[in-house]
């Protein structure tokens, strides 16, 4: 009987635990470089793996993002560090985002598979295009310099 109560007490914590990302998850830091305005990056995710792209930009700049994938369950979200909610949620907004940024700082673009596809351990090849406009600068990935 005591064991049943212990299990019931732990159930909410177990249900709320995050699903661990697979080893293929990754993060890429982007930076603004004078004289350029966009990037075009290809990658792959599988299962619960995600790929994060960190972009630093200035408030008022326009950020435009397009995702192309061979998997209909691949999407991206856009969040700002410290913000209580996402600026864009791909699963409800589609594969294209364009908006004027509310504040200067770090923004994260996360490419992911929807849970049903992740659970089936599906693979998605994708092409992500990010453009930050409104000032001379290009968002680039350090390894692509």
Secondary structure as GFF3:
##gff-version 3
##sequence-region A 1 145
A	DSSP	alpha_helix	2	16	.	.	.	ID=ss1
A	DSSP	beta_strand	26	33	.	.	.	ID=ss2
A	DSSP	beta_strand	38	46	.	.	.	ID=ss3
A	DSSP	beta_strand	51	57	.	.	.	ID=ss4
A	DSSP	beta_strand	62	69	.	.	.	ID=ss5
A	DSSP	beta_strand	74	80	.	.	.	ID=ss6
A	DSSP	beta_strand	88	89	.	.	.	ID=ss7
A	DSSP	alpha_helix	90	93	.	.	.	ID=ss8
A	DSSP	beta_strand	96	100	.	.	.	ID=ss9
A	DSSP	beta_strand	105	113	.	.	.	ID=ss10
A	DSSP	alpha_helix	115	119	.	.	.	ID=ss11
A	DSSP	beta_strand	123	133	.	.	.	ID=ss12
A	DSSP	beta_strand	138	141	.	.	.	ID=ss13
A	DSSP	three_ten_helix	142	144	.	.	.	ID=ss14
###
